[in-house]
C-alpha cells in the first residue's frame, strides 16, 4: 500500500508491515499527529517510538507491537529560502547600477 501512495506523489508514508494491536497503533498515531503535521515523519516516528518504549506497560514493549510501524519514502525538505538570496542579489545589482551613474 505504501508503494501506491508513493507512486501517487506522497513523499513519506507511515505504514504497518504486519497486523498490530489496534490500541498501540492508535496511541502511536495520536502522538505522531498531536503537534500537527510533521515536517519529517521518520524523525517524529522515531521519537514517538522511543517515548512509547519508556512508558509502555509490561508485555507491550515487545517489538511485535511497535516495530512493524515504519516510515518509507524521501523526507520532505523545507525550502531553504532561495527567494532571500535572489532579493539580496537584486538589491546589490540596483545599488551597483546607481553607483555607476
N, C-alpha and C positions, 0 to 999 in steps of 0.2 A: 504494500500500500504506500509506503514511503517513496518508492520509485515513481509511482503515479503522480504523487504530489510534486516531486522534484521535476518531473517532465512538464508538469503544468505550470512551473515557474516559481515554486516555493524555494526560497534559499535554504532554509533549515526545517527539518521535520522531526518532531518527537514522536516516537512510536514504540510499541511493545514488540519484543522478539518472541515472547510466549505469553500464554494466558496467565494473568497475575491476579492477586487478591484485589477486589474492587475497592475496598476501603483504603488500602495502601496507595493505589493508583489515584484515588480521589484526593487523598491528603497531599501527595506529591504535586498533582496538577494545581491544586489550590495554592500551594506555596509558590509554584513557578509563576503563576499569574497574579499573585497577591499584590505585587508592587507595579502592576501594569505589564504591558508587553515588553519583554526584554530586548535589548539591543543585540545580545549574543545569547542564544538559547543554550548552547552547550555549556557555557560558563555558569549560567543560572542553574541548569540541571545538576551540574557538579556540586554547586554549593548547597542546593536543596537536598541532594542525596546525603551529603556529609552531615548536614543538620539532622536529617531523619535518623541516621545511624546513632547519633548522640542521644536521642530521646525515644527511640523505638522500644516497644515493650519486648520482653523476653520471648524469643522464638521468631519475632518478626524482623530481626536483624539479619536473617539469612538472606543471601543474595537472590534466592528464588523470588522474593517479594519485591525487591527494588532493582536488581541487576539487569532485568530484561527491558527496562525503560532506557532507551538510547536516543541520542540526537545524531542525525546524519545530515550531510549537506555542507555547503560552504557558509561559514559565518557571515552574517550581514555586517558590512563595514560602514561606519558613518562617514559622510562626506568630509574630507579634510579641509574644506573651506577654500577651494580654489578661487572663489569669487573675490576673496580678500586680496589674494596675490594679483589678480587682474586689476582690481581697483587701485592698488598701490602702484603698479606699473603705469596705469593710465594717468594717475596724478603726477608721477615723476616725469612722464613724457610731456604733459602740459607745462610743468614747471621748466623743463629744458627748452621747450619751444618759446616760452615767454622770455627766458633769459637771453636767447639768441637775438631777439628783436631789439 
